[in-house]
């Protein structure tokens, strides 16, 4: 998710109150938010979602949650959750159950693969540039 990492860096990095909405017509708005809880490995967590509307309800299409890890100056987003309200799908590929860490290997690989495709789409759709444009207009 290099596009999301680029946007995070431009926004000043992850912080507990992080909440960004990027409007980039004709695409659905992209919302990036820090989660109140840590991810399954105890790292800061982030929700990334496109939101649409159906019958007055906000619908995620999709939402993915990631843990943010830093190794020196290298940042990485590791997925652990996927949701798409339009198709009624909710999946956890990494989670804590009681005191145990659970890892669903095949599902996690699918989440990683989907995140790569989504990242390419966000890049080609110009979400990083739209974020920079919104920041300039707000200044």
Wavefront OBJ file of the C-alpha trace (Angstrom):
o trace
v 0.000 0.000 0.000
v 2.633 2.479 -1.079
v -0.017 5.018 -2.092
v -1.477 5.021 1.430
v 2.004 5.233 2.970
v 2.776 8.207 0.693
v -0.449 9.944 1.774
v 0.319 9.196 5.450
v 3.787 10.687 5.122
v 2.371 13.810 3.428
v -0.200 14.131 6.228
v 2.526 14.124 8.892
v 2.457 10.411 9.703
v 0.238 8.190 11.766
v -1.204 9.649 14.948
v -4.053 8.508 17.232
v -6.465 11.142 15.901
v -5.694 10.622 12.218
v -8.759 10.973 9.999
v -8.431 11.813 6.309
v -11.122 11.922 3.654
v -9.975 12.233 0.071
v -12.547 13.263 -2.510
v -11.519 12.285 -6.017
v -14.500 12.259 -8.378
v -15.708 10.189 -10.098
v -14.445 7.647 -7.546
v -15.906 6.994 -4.119
v -14.278 9.006 -1.327
v -11.298 7.331 0.334
v -11.193 7.483 4.127
v -8.025 6.741 6.118
v -8.416 6.596 9.904
v -6.325 5.558 12.868
v -8.067 2.850 14.879
v -8.559 3.215 18.625
v -7.229 -0.293 19.239
v -3.883 -1.778 18.329
v -3.672 -4.465 15.663
v -3.260 -8.176 16.429
v 0.535 -7.864 16.848
v 0.181 -4.836 19.129
v 1.116 -2.306 16.440
v -0.753 0.884 15.491
v -3.725 0.072 13.264
v -5.290 1.908 10.366
v -8.582 1.594 8.483
v -8.634 2.374 4.761
v -12.037 2.412 3.082
v -14.056 3.587 0.143
v -17.544 4.587 1.248
v -20.653 4.573 -0.895
v -24.263 4.967 0.147
v -27.236 2.641 -0.174
v -30.700 3.450 1.177
v -29.156 6.203 3.318
v -26.571 3.882 4.903
v -22.819 4.238 4.470
v -21.397 1.146 2.791
v -17.750 0.070 2.778
v -16.540 -0.973 -0.660
v -14.086 -2.163 0.571
v -12.566 -1.500 3.978
v -9.246 -3.001 4.938
v -7.477 -2.671 8.270
v -3.710 -2.740 8.475
v -1.029 -2.715 11.127
v 1.633 -0.072 10.588
v 5.160 -1.245 11.284
v 8.395 0.694 11.045
v 11.765 -0.938 10.539
v 14.214 1.911 10.635
v 12.982 4.308 7.971
v 10.983 1.610 6.138
v 7.215 1.631 6.759
v 4.920 -1.286 5.974
v 1.183 -1.895 6.126
v 0.210 -5.485 6.932
v -3.492 -6.339 6.421
v -5.572 -8.198 8.974
v -9.208 -7.366 8.076
v -11.359 -7.039 4.953
v -14.985 -5.967 4.616
v -17.300 -5.232 1.702
v -20.840 -4.299 2.748
v -22.296 -4.577 -0.757
v -21.570 -8.312 -0.877
v -21.923 -9.000 2.851
v -18.310 -10.087 3.333
v -16.259 -9.660 6.521
v -12.940 -11.483 6.991
v -10.242 -11.506 9.683
v -6.947 -13.041 8.541
v -5.031 -12.206 11.739
v -6.593 -11.662 15.166
v -6.331 -12.291 18.890
v -8.685 -14.837 20.399
v -8.466 -14.835 24.174
v -4.722 -14.754 24.736
v -3.805 -16.533 21.495
v -2.725 -15.030 18.186
v -4.606 -16.529 15.223
v -3.284 -16.409 11.676
v -5.287 -17.704 8.704
v -2.468 -18.159 6.208
v -4.403 -18.568 2.926
v -6.779 -15.732 3.769
v -3.890 -13.457 4.752
v -2.225 -14.147 1.390
v -5.502 -13.176 -0.312
v -5.653 -9.959 1.723
v -2.058 -9.094 0.804
v -2.765 -9.825 -2.870
v -5.961 -7.730 -2.879
v -4.169 -4.850 -1.114
v -1.528 -4.810 -3.878
v -4.187 -4.616 -6.602
v -6.118 -1.956 -4.680
v -2.918 0.052 -4.199
v -2.240 0.019 -7.948
v -5.805 1.196 -8.550
v -5.519 4.011 -5.972
v -2.273 5.100 -7.611
v -3.649 5.049 -11.155
v -6.832 6.836 -10.014
v -4.727 9.679 -8.608
v -5.670 9.574 -4.913
v -2.237 10.782 -3.754
v -2.443 13.751 -6.113
v -6.039 14.472 -5.043
v -4.894 14.512 -1.405
v -2.097 16.971 -2.204
v -4.572 19.175 -4.101
v -7.010 19.167 -1.154
v -4.193 20.113 1.228
v -3.191 23.055 -0.978
v -6.784 24.274 -1.221
v -7.234 24.027 2.560
v -4.074 26.044 3.256
l 1 2 3 4 5 6 7 8 9 10 11 12 13 14 15 16 17 18 19 20 21 22 23 24 25 26 27 28 29 30 31 32 33 34 35 36 37 38 39 40 41 42 43 44 45 46 47 48 49 50 51 52 53 54 55 56 57 58 59 60 61 62 63 64 65 66 67 68 69 70 71 72 73 74 75 76 77 78 79 80 81 82 83 84 85 86 87 88 89 90 91 92 93 94 95 96 97 98 99 100 101 102 103 104 105 106 107 108 109 110 111 112 113 114 115 116 117 118 119 120 121 122 123 124 125 126 127 128 129 130 131 132 133 134 135 136 137 138 139
